[in-house]
Amino acid sequence: MNSKLQDILKQACSMSPMTYMDYIEIVLYHESYGYYTQKKQRVGRSTQTDFYTSESLGNVFAELVLNAAQNLLKKNDLSSYHFIEIGAEPQSSLLSQLDEHPFKKQSVIRKGDELKINNEPIILFANEWLDALPFHRLVYLNGQWYEKAVTLNTKDELEETLLEKLSPPIQSIAERLPTKVSNGYQIDLSPETQNQIQAISDKRWSGLVMLFDYGKTWNEIATQMPNGSARTYYKHKQGTDLLYEPGNCDITFDVCWDFIKEIFDKNKNTQSHLQSQEAFFVIHAQDRIKEILSQSQFTFSHTKQTLLELIHPANMGQKFQTFHAIRK
């Protein structure tokens, strides 16, 4: 761990424990020493990276997203649309994978940037954005929910503890927490996810939102994941110790799709759907899929291999879900 980041973390919890939300905010997004703000390669298949994404596999993913947008909006001509990507890696974007794009304009929104939508037709896209937001950790003990936190032990080392009471963001949704779970059951939740989605839904726009990410339904989170969903990625190895190598490894969790759907569905002009990545592309990007398969009908090209990785259920097809919302 970077010694300066270590000092920052120790200072942050020297007086009282800090929530995992605050801890993750520091280790992922500190302006100088955060995992996502450091100038280093995080994404790709190299032994020097920690994980890879659908978007990092090349232009096939971008072509499928574009074809899906055309079919969902029932328009071959997308020249009136503003394409907005949230959470792209530095110096990269989905559209940079293509030789050209059909949109009126494009924007890339990264942490700290303002999302500007001016009552216009948009296509808003994000790939593994929501699972990178900071989150809270909860545990059910002796008939009560407690919030986990980070503190310093007697050896001046970071360790896990419990807060005496739930932090305000969790108190606001406490009534939704299950009451019939086993002792030690854990849940990882990010009210910040709802805040971000609410900010998008509240703006005046028409068009399409497409969110690709790890996620689960609330029922799955509340009844089928006793150890929670939080995990780390370091050199392509998955771990569960969130205090391991802070600033040097990725920390992520499964978002709750139900909470996101509820927000969009409050608008009567919006229709939303959740599908596996496999189903989404097979249904909505079948034109491009047919082209790829026909072009390499008797061979096994790199393009075909990438397609199969994106949609095959044993690869990314079922590991990721796609939430999309259309607003008239």
Summary of the structure (lengths in Angstrom):
residues: 328
radius of gyration: 20.7
end to end distance: 48.8
largest distance: 66.0
contacts: 997
relative contact order: 0.16
helix: 34%
strand: 26%
